[in-house]
Amino acid sequence: MAVVIPDETLYAAHLTAAELKQELAVLLFERDRLTLMQAAELAEMRPIPFQHLLAAGAFARSSIGPWWTRRAWSSIPAKRKRLLARWKSTPSCC
């Protein structure tokens, strides 16, 4: 399915098409709508770089929008903490 977003909208949001896909993928992953693999595919990234994007916390609450509620946001940090704990416990290979 193709979604057409006018260039003017991306310009107004100060986003590139790739950044919009990443933000959408992070949002859907953090709301448990997509698995990690599905979200990485949506963001057009490999899984490990997508995990790094999540761990970096590159997407602040303000970038998601003013409609984002405190109740929904409260479940997100725990998921990030679990991901970070898993990465710290695994040896780096590269």
N, C-alpha and C positions, 0 to 999 in steps of 0.2 A: 504494500500500500504506500502510495506516495503522499506526502503532506507538503503543500506549497506554502512557504512563508515568504512574504514580500521582502525584498532587500531593504526597504525602508524600515520595516519592523526590526530586522537585525541591526541596522544602523542605529536606530533609536535605543535599542537595548545594549549597544556597544558590544555586540557579540558577533563572532564569525559563525558560519554554519557548523563547523566542527565543535566549537565551544557550546553551542546550543544543544547539540547531540550529547555532549558529555554531561551537561547540566541535567538534561532530561534523564539520561541513564543513571546518574547518581541519585536523583530524586526517586525514580522508580525502584531502584535497588534498596534504598534506605527505607522505603515504605513497604518493603517485602512484596512488591509487585513483579519483580524480575529476579532471577538468580544472578549470581555473579557473572557467569558465562553469558547469559542473555544480555545483561547490562553492558558488558564489555563489547559484545557484538554491536549493540545499538550505538555505542560511543565510537565504533570503528577502531577499537584498540585491542591489543592482546591482553589476556587476563592479568598478567603480572603488572604491566604499567597501569592498568585500570585500578588494581589494588593500591598501587603507590599513590594514585590520584586520590583515592578514598582516604588513605592514611594521612596524606598531607593536609587534609581538611581544606582543600582548595575552594570548596564551596561553602561560604558562610551563610548563616541564616538569612542575612539581608539580601543575598543574591537570589534566594528562592522566591521571595516576594512577601509583601505585607500581609497577605491572606494566610500565611503559614501560622498555625496555632501553636501555642506553648505546649499543649497536651501532646500533639503529634510529634513535635520536635524532641520531647523528652526521651523517646525511645531510640533516637539516632546515636547519641554518643556511646551508648553501651555496645552497639554493633561495631562501631569503630574501635572501641577498646578491645573487643574480642579479636578483631582482625589484627590489631597491633600486637597483642599478646601471642597470637599464633605465629606472626612473622618473626618476633624476637626469639621464639623457641626453636625455630628451624635454622639450620646452618645455611649460610649464604654460599651459593655455588658459583656465582659470577662476580 
